Amino acid sequence: MARTKSGDKPKAIRAATIGEVAEVGSTAVSVNKIAKRANLSVGTLYRYHETKDDLLFWVFKQVKTDIHDVMMAAARGKDGAAARLSAMWFALVEYGFAAPKDFLFAEMMSAEIREAFQGDLVLKQMESEVLAEIQAGIDSKVLVHAPVKTLEIILASPAITLARRASIAGVQMEKHELDCVFDLVWRGIAQV
């Protein structure tokens, strides 16, 4: 078996971790299987990450950063809260379609309570930036007056479901169907 080249190890570790977690879940995942999938020795993997939780958190943080960056880049340059939130929503769905296993990994890991995940300042900052966009929608009277976290759930849930479907079943919606889903969601939270 050929070993992974030196510069490719972090990328191989990330891909192998995402693949294993997407298949078996994070609690059943084994470092040995991740190492095998990455074409590395277990010892090499442990040189990069001290524990399985460290490894999972490292990959989780990378994927969450990728998702956040895509959403915020989509919002940049858009005028008004409605245009920014719409761009962010479609970017989230498109990320799920483009990288379904990464998206599924992030969702599976988000569902787990891990102390390291909750206290991480970078993750908290990313969350606060997204919530600030929603709050801007409330403040500008584009969105109904409701708790910001509630509106986040209403916006994110359909996007997550669509991306999960793309990951598990390989089914993506057509653009006009996505527009219809977003329109229905938006009508439920938009200020009338």
Secondary structure, DSSP 8 states (H G I E B T S, - for coil): -----GGGHHHHHHHHHHHHHHHH-TTT--HHHHHHHHT--HHHHHHH-SSHHHHHHHHHHHHHHHHHHHHHHHHTT--SHHHHHHHHHHHHHHHHHHSHHHHHHHHHHHTS--HHHHH-HHHHHHHHHHHHHHHHHHHTTSB-S--HHHHHHHHHHHHHHHHHHHHHH-----HHHHHHHHHHHHHHHB--
